[in-house]
Amino acid sequence: MNTLPSYLPKKFQRIHIELTNRCNFSCIFCPDGLMTRKRGFMPFSLACSALDRISELDLAEKVTFHVMGEPLLHPEFFRVLDHAASRNVPVGLTTNGALLKSDTIREIAGRDLYQIDISLQTPDRESFHATRGTRMDFEKYRDNLLSLLAACSTRPSPPIFKIRMMTTRFAGKMRKQLGVPNFMPDSATLQRTVLEWTERIYERLGLEATANNVKKHIGKIRIHGWNVIEIAPKIFIETYVLTDWGNAFAENNLIEANRGYCFGMRDHFAILYTGDVVLCCVDFDGKTGIGNLNDKNLSEILASPELEKIMEGFKTGKLVHPHCRRCLGTSSRLASWIKPVASVLGLKVLKPFFYRKYKLYE
């Protein structure tokens, strides 16, 4: 029975479980290189006990295997999936797709996943090789992604399938700092790229030419925003602006925020591979740890006085945890006044609206 404290939601929209923080890519836009945590894998027994507790308490609409790292690298990944299924826990997989060989595709497609997110990010060969830190052949990589989609689409109840693309137009300072090429410079390029991927997906699935209403929708998307386009039933392409992982790449002159709002522990939280429970999925380095599953059970951690203080602060727009103040910090005085207001508007108003509409958060 779910007996969460009153300062937490009755049920989380998702809980992230990081099976590993190791990755087979070294993307220049990812804070993997800044991470100070030791690399490793979550023990199978710890993953199972976390899933057991989530199931017993009916804590979440779904569990997503993602924070840092590539979950398909975990040697017991499919055993973990099977255990989640045995406990009736809906599961989402977020993967970069590099390990999607024929046998892996068959194993994934043979299981009843709730959602699969492909972190495509760089949608063409040039941007892929310029940013992902791999020599993998892009055409083969793309073909494997489409093969997974095709294999899953034959299931009686296929998973939600989401392909995520990153845009760079409005991340100029960070893009230059990291050396990320401007591969999505304008709305026309974005629309053309999404349409090209849509047509490839239609071709692979044996669907008719791109529907006029889909083309019309694609024609309306803009480079500056977050776009989610349903190109076929339960198949989505999502585009979003390159982000800085809570000021992970910020310079030392960052002005920390005193006020703001966050959805950490409001719609989700994360469990790192070590068992550390952290406030949100953006905390790539485990700075907001409030307890460890090797020392306490999940109920005790979620009922801790420390977490209560943090959550009571969020209710009034006060940032209690020092990492939250840095995460929502800015580089200018003007922005330090604007960003807290924007965080409240974006997270309290717009994000719940889009969640109700699409149910597609990681």
N, C-alpha and C positions, 0 to 999 in steps of 0.2 A: 504494500500500500504506500502511495506517495504521501509523505508527511513533511514536505519541505517547509522551512521557516517562512513567515509571512512576507519577508523582504525579497523572496525569490518568486519566480513565476510558478504557477501550479504544475506546468510542464514546459520543458525547454524545447525550442524548435529544433535544436540539434545539439549534439555533444560530439566534439572532435576527439578522436583517439589517435595519437601519433604512434604508429607501430615502429617507426624508425625515423631518425633525423639524417640518415645517409641518403645521398642522391647520386644518380648516375649522370646528371647534367650539372653544369656549373654556369648557370645563367647570370649575366652581368647585372640584371635588374633585380636579382633575388639577394636577400641578406645572408645567404648561406655562408659566404666568406667572412661575415662579421660575427657569426655565431661562436660563442666561447664554450658552449656545452660540449662535453665529450660525445663522440659519435657512438651509436649503439642501437640495439634492437630491444623492443619490449618483450620480456619473457612470455611465452605462450600462456603460462599459468596466470600471470598478471592481467593479460588481455582478457582471458576468460572470466576471471573474478570481477573485472570492471564491467564486462557485459552482463554478468549475472546480477550484479547490484543494480545496474540501469534497468534491467528487465523486471526485477523484483519490485522496484520502486516506481516503475512506469514513468521514468524521468523524462523521456524525450520522444519526439516524433520520429527521429532517426538518429543514427550514429554515423558520422562521417570519418573515414580513415584518412585524416589529413591534418597536419600542422606544418611541419617541415618534412623533408625527405620524400622518397618515392616508396609508397606502401608495398608495391609489388616486389621490392627487394627483400622483404621479410621472408625468411625461409619457411615460416609456418602460416603464410598469408591465407591460403585456402582452408586450412584447418580452423583459423580464426573466423573466416566467413561462415563455415559450417556450424561453428559453435553459436555464432550470432543467430543463425537461422533456427537452431534448436531451441533458442530462448525467445524466438519470435521478435527479435530486434530488427527493425528496418535498417538497412545498411546503404550508405552511399560511398562510392569509391571516387577519389580524386587522384588522377594519374597523369604523368607527362606523356605516357603512351609509348615510350621508347622500348619497353619490354614486351610489347604486344606481338609475340610470335604466334604461330598457328596453334600450338598446344595451349598457350596462355589464353588466347582468345576463346578456345573451346571450353576451357575450365571456367572462365568468367561467364560466358554465354549460357553455360549449363546451370547457373545458380540464379536464384530469384533475388536480384539486387533491386533496391528501391530507386537508386539513381546512380548514374555514371557521369562524372565531370572530366572532360579532357582539357588539360591545361595546354592548349595549342599555343596561345599567346602570339607567336610569330607565324603568320599564315602563309608565308611564301619562302622559297628556297634561300633568297638573299638574306632576309632578316633572320631566318632560322640559323644559318651558319655564322652570321655576324654576332649573335647574342647568346646562343644556347650552350656554347662550350663543348660541342660534340662534332665529330666528323661523320656522323650517321647520315646516310643518304636520305635526303628530304622526301623524294618521291616514294621511296619504300616506306618511310615513316608515315607519310600521308595515306598510303594504301592500307597500312595496318590499322590506322584509325577507322577508316571506312569499312574495313573488314569486320572490326569489332561491332560497329554500328549495325552492319548487315546481319551479323550472327545474332545479335540481341533482338533485332526487330522481328525475328521469326518466333520468338517466345509467345505463348498464349497471352501473357501479360508482360510486355516488355518494360524495361526500366525507363525512367526519364533519362534522356540522353542530352547532355549539354556540352557544346563546344565553346570554349572561352577564348576570346581574342583580345589582345591588349592594344590600345591606341596610345600614341605618344605626343600628339600635337600640343597638348596643354601641360606638358611636364618638361618644359624646355630647360630649366636650370638643372634639374636632377638628371635629365637625359644627357646633357653635355658633361655633367660631372662624372657620370658612369660610362659614357661613351656609347650610349644606346642610339642607333640610327633612327631617324624620323621616318619610320616605314608606314605610318598612317598620317600623312600630312594634312589631309582635308576630308571633308564629308564625302566628296565624290569618290575618292579612293576607298574609303571605308565601305560605301554602298556597293561599289564594284567588286570588292573583295568578298563581302558577304554573299553577294549574288553568285559569284563564281563557286564558292564553297557549297551554296545551296544547290546549284545545278549538278555539281559532282555527287552530292548526296542523293539527289533524285535519280541520277543515272545509276548509281550503285544499288539503290533499292528497287530499281525498276519502276519508278513512279513516272507519271506523265510530266510534261514540261512544267516548269515552275508556274504555279498558279498565279493569276493576275493579282489576287488580293495579297499574296505573299510579296510579289514584286512591288506592289504599292506600298506595303509596310516598309520594305527595305529602302525604298526611295525616300522615306521620311526620316530615317535615322540620321543623327548628327554626331560629329566627331567629339563634341564637348561633353556628351552625357553618357549615361549608362543605358544600354539598349538590350532588350531581350526579345528576340524574334522567334516565334513558333513557326518553323518552316514546314512541319508535318506533325501529326499527332504525337505528343510526348518527345519531340525532337526540337531542340532549341539551339540557336547561336546567340551567345552573349558577348557584348563588347563593353569594355570599361577602360577608363583612363589609367595609365601607369601610375601607381601609388608608391609611397615611400616607406611603407611598413611602419607607420607610427614614428616618423622622423628617424628611422634607422640610419639613414645616410646623411642626416643633418650635420651641419658644422657646429663647432663648439659655442657659437654665439646664440644658441637657441634660447628663446624666451619661454620659460615654462608657463603652462596655463594653471590658473587657480580654479577656474570654473569651466564647465562643459558637461557633456553627456556621452555615455558609451553604452553599447548593447552587451558588453561583457557581463556575464552572469545575469543578463536580462533575457536574452533569447538563446544564448549559448555559453559554453565554457569549454576548456580543453584539458585533456589528460596527456601529458608528455610520456615518452617511452619509458622514462625512469619511474613513473608513477606520480610525478608532481602534478597537482591540480592547479591550473592557472586561469586567470580571469577571462582571457579571450584568445582567439586563434591568431591574432596579430603578434602576440607575445612569443616571438620566435626564439628568444634566448632564456625564457623561463624566469623573467624578472618579477612576475606577480604571483609566484607560488604561494598558496595559502595552506598547503598540507600535502602529504605524500601517502598514497594508498598502501605503501609498505608499512606505514606506522599507524595509520588510522583508517577506519572505514569511510566510505564516501559520505554517508549521512553525517558523521561527526565533522568532517571537513566543511561541508556546506552549512553547518549550523555553528560555525566558529564565530566568536566575538569579533575577530578581525574582519571577516567578510561582512558581518552585519554593519560594522562601522563604515565600510567602503560603500555598501549599497544604500545606506541611509544618506550618505553624502551625495550619491548620484540623484536621489530624489529631489534635492534642493539645488542641483547643479554644482555641488562642491566636489572637487577632486581630492580624495583622501590619499590614495596611493601615489608615491613619488613617480613611479613609472607612468601612471596615467597622466600626470602633469606634463611629463616629457612627451608622451605619445600625442597629446593634443596641443603641444606647444607650437610656436610660430617663430619666424625669423624677423618679424617687424612689430612695432608697437600697434600700428593700425590693425594688422591681421590678428593680433592678440585680443582685440576687442570684437572683431567680426567672427572669428572661428568658433567661440563658445556658442554664439547665437546660431551659427550655421549647423553646429553639431546637434543642437536641440531640434532645429527644424528638420534636418536631414534624417536623423535617427528616430525621433519621436513621431514624426508625421509621414515623411515620404517612404522610409524603409518599411514600416508596417503595411503601408498601402501596397507596395510592390510585392511584399511577401504574401499577402492575402491573394494577390492577383496571380502570382507565378509559383509560389512555394518552392523557390529554387535557390535558397541560400546554401552556401557550402556548409 
